[in-house]
């Protein structure tokens, strides 16, 4: 029996049987996998407005820098459909407002602003055309952003696997990863998990340690779900267990994704990444970053200039509706931290593998 998904096909644009987000054939709806429900349920939400896409991004129903870039692009498509009866300056004002609202939802991940601004430029280019034509042009452009992201992830996987295979011992490579940088965090296939998938395709036995990644547990809920579903040997560990695993020799390499990479090679990623990089450095374990070029922000000189999103108290102070922290205690909940370039062995992109210091000489 073929399991047809809400978008009307058994497989997603990436060719996988699941997807973070897909656009309906007519471009009037998007289907978002509710990642807050994983691993218990694989539920897709149908959204019909840019505001609904933005809310899904803000609430972490969909997350991961490349994936929210694709989501932002599809949100702009839905805006164009909402504004199909508007003309001229009224249309442009509507689209600009939608773009601004989407970008504000998650300020750290640069892919969101990158995709939304590109879509706004296309909307402006076709503003003089009929509403249905404008909408169709933007829908095709957004789908191309999605296709390009999948292609980028596969290229990242190939480059990364060739680079990391040297860490294997007797045909086995043991990799530690943090958060989720897989198909769920991208248009499909994944960045860090794309490298892991490509390593297996090279014939290596890949054993993965997945940090649980507090407070949203993206490693425990999402990375483990993806890898187990795809037949990988995956073990979930608590965030505080990484040093112990490294000391015991259970880790050959660390690879993570990124939400923004500054010109000097500093990397913003899910909170806890910096500590993991410090541990890897102390144990002389290579620490790699995998991300599409759209995550590289050459306009930001260093990680000190990357805005760090702070999220709600309740994400740390409560769990499954139960209060964990006394009401009188303060909570500090940054969603990201910045790993200095000096701790990064390489940055793997679809353009190849870079030393962090090499980014400054790269073209946009």
N, C-alpha and C positions, 0 to 999 in steps of 0.2 A: 504493500500500500504506500503510495506517494504522499508524504506529509507536506501539503501545500501551505505555504506561509501566508500571512495576511496580505502581502503585496501581490499574491496571485501566482507565485512560482514556488517550486520545491527548494530552489537554491537562491542565494542572494547575488547581488552584482559581483561580489568577489568569487562566487562559485562555491562558497561554504553553505552549510545548512542552517546557519544562524547569522545574525548581523546586528550590529549596534543600531543601525538606522538604514531604512530604505525609503525611496520616494515612489509613490504610486505612479503608474504608467501615465496617467493624465496630469500629474504634477499638482493635484489639488489636496493631497494628504501625504503625510509621512508616517511611517510605522517605526516606533522606537521600542527596542527591547528594554524592559524595565529591569535595570541591573540591581536595583534595590531588592528585587524578589529572588535573585539567584543566590544560592544554587537550588532553592526549593522549587521554584516555578519558572518556566520560560514563557513569560507573558509579554505580549506586544501591545503598546498603547497606540491608538490612532490619534494623530494631532492634525488640526486643520488651519492653524494660525501660527504666525511668527511668535506671538506671545506665549503660546503653548510650548513651542520648541524652546524658547528662552527659559520658561519655568522648569522644563525637564532638565536643561543644562544646569540651572542654579541648584536644583534639588538633588543633583547627582544621579538622576534616573539614567542619564547618559553622561559619560565622563571619559577622560583620556584626551590629550591635546589634539591628535589628528581626528578623532571621532567627533569632538565638538566643533572642529573646523568644518567637517562635512555637514554636521547638524546645522551650523550657522548658515552654510550655503543653502541648504534645503529650507531653512527658515525664511531666507530672502525670497526663495521661489514662492512660498506660501504667501508672503507679503505682496508679491507681484500679482498673485491671483486675487487677493483681497482688494487690491487697488486697480483692478482691471478696468473699472468704469471711470477712473480719474485720468486727467490729461495734464500735460505741461508741468507747471511748477507745483501743482497740487500733488501730482504723482511723485515727483522727485522729493518733495517734502515728506510724503508718507514713507517712501523707501529709506530716506536718510534717518527718519525717526526710528524705523524698525532696525536699521543697522546699529544705531547707537544703543538701543535697548539690548540687542543681542550681545554686543561686545562687552557691555557692563556686567553681564551675568558672571563671568569668570575672568578676572583681570590678569592672572599670571600666565596662562597658556596663550602664547602668541598666535597659534594656528587659528584661533577663533576670529581674531581681528583680521588676520591675513586673508582668510576665506571670505569673510563678510565684506571687506573693503573691495576685493576683486569683484564680487557680485554686484556691489553698488556701482562700480565703474561700468559694468555691462548694462545694468539697468539704466544708467544715465545715457549710455551710447544708443540705446534703443527707445528712449523716452518718447520720441516723436511717432512711434509706430502704434498700431492698434493694440488694445489691451491683451487680446489673446495671443498676438504675435510676440509682444514683449515677454509675456509669461512663458511661452514656448522656448524662446531664445535663452532665457535665464535658467529654465529647467534643464536644458541640454548642457549649458555651461556648468551648472552645479553637479550634474551627473559626471561630467568630465573631471571635476575636482575629485569626486569619489573614485573614479577609475584610476586617476593618476596616483591617488594615495595607495590604492591596492598595489599598483605597479611599483611604487616607491618601496613599499614594505617588502615585496618579493626581492627587489634589488638589494635592499638593506640586508635581508636574510642571506643572500648569496655572498655579498662582500663580508659580512660578519662571520659567516661560517668558515670561509677560507682563512680569515684572520685568527679566529679562536681555536681552530682545529689543532693548533700547535700545543694547546694546553691539555690535550687528551693524553691519557696514559693507558697503554694496552687496549686501545680501542674504546675506552670509556672516558667520558668527560662529565664532570660533576659541576653543575652551575647553580649559583645562588642568584635569585632575582627578588625584586621588591615591587610592591604594588601590582598593577596589571598593565602590561604594555603588549597586549596581544590583539587578537581580532576584535575583541570587545572595546578596545581603546582606540581603534583605527577604522579605516574603511573596510578592513579585512586583512587576515594573515598575521599582522602584528609587526612590531619593531623588535624589541628584545625577544619576544616569543617567536617572531619571525626568524631570528638568528637560531634559536633553539630548534625550530622546525627544520631549518635548512641543514643544521648539523646532523640531525637524524637522517636526512636525505643523502648525506655524504657517506652513510653507513656506520656512523658512530653510535654507540649506546649512550644515550643522554639521560642522566639522572638529575632531577631538578629539586632544589630546596626553595620553597616559596615562603618568604616572610609573610606573616599574617597581615601586616600593614594596618595598624591601628590609626585612627579610630573607626574607619569605614570598612576595614577588613577586606580590601580589594584583592590581596594575595590569597587569603583563605577562601573567600567566596568566589572570586572570578578567575584568577590565574589557575587555581586548582581545578575549577570546573572545566575550563578550556582544555587544559593539558590532560586531565583524566578522560574527558570525552574523546580526545584524539589519541588515546592509548599510550601516553607517556608515563614514565616512572616519576611520580611527583610526590613529595613529602612536604607538608605544611609545618613550619616551625614558628614559634613566637618570636617577635622582633628582638627580644632580649637574648635569644639563643644563638644568634649569628656568630658571635665571638667564640662561643664554645665549639660550634661546628667547624669554624676555621682552625681553631687550635688543634682539633682532633684530625685535621687533614681531610675533612669531608668536602672541601670546596676547592676546585681548580681555577675557577674564574667567577667574577661577578659581572652581570650585565643587567642594566636597567634602561628604562625609557627616559624621556625628558619632556618638560612642558615649555621650557624656553632655554636657549643656549646663547649666552652673550658672545660678543665679538672676540673677547679674550679667552674663550673656552670654558668659562664658568657655567655650571649647569644647574638650573632650577628644576627640581623634580619633587615627587611626593615626600612629605615630611618623613624623616628617617633615613633618607638617602645619604645625606652628608655623614651621619654617624656610621653608616655601612661602609662608606668610602674610607673613613678614618681607620676602621677595623681592618679593611682589606690592605691598606697601606702598612699597618702595624704587622700584619701576618705575611707581607710580601706576596699578596694575591692580586693579579691584575684586575682592574676595575674599568669596565667598558660601558659606554653609553651608546644607545641606538635610537636614532630619530630621523624623520624626514627633514629635508633642507628647509621646509617651511617652518620648522621649529627653531632654526638658526636666526637670531635677531642681530644682524650686523649693525643696526642703529643703536643698540644698547652696548655700551663700551665694556661693562663688567657686571658681574652678578650683584654687586652692591646697588645697582640701579634698577633691578628687576622688582616690580611690585609683588609683594607676598600677600596673598589672600588670607584673611583670618575669618574663620567660620564660627558658627554658633556654638555657644557654651554647651548646649544639650548633646552635641555629638560626642563630647568627652564625659560629661557629667551623668549621662544616662545610657542604659543599654537595655534594649527590648522593653522600654517603658519603665524600667526600674532605676531609681536614683542611686548613683554610685559615689557621688561627691557631696559632702555636707553643703547645705545652702549658703553657709557663711564663707565658704572657701572660694577663692577666685579661680578662674580657668583661663589658661592661655592656649589657644587652638589655631596656630598657623597651619595652613594646609600644605605648604611647601617649604623646603629649605634649599640653600645654594651650596653646591659642592665646588670648591675651588679647582681650577683647571689643573693645578699641580698634582691633584690626586687622581686624575683621569688618565688612563693608559691610552685610550683612543675614543674617537667619536665616529660611529659608523652611520653613514648616510647613503642615499641612493646614488650619490656622486662618488662614493668610495670611502675609504677609511682615512681619517685625518688625525694627526696629532692635534691636541687642543690649540696649541700655539699657531697652527697653520691656518686657522679660520680667519685671522685678521687679514690675510693676503688673498682671501677668496673673493670671487666676484659675486654679486647678488644673485 
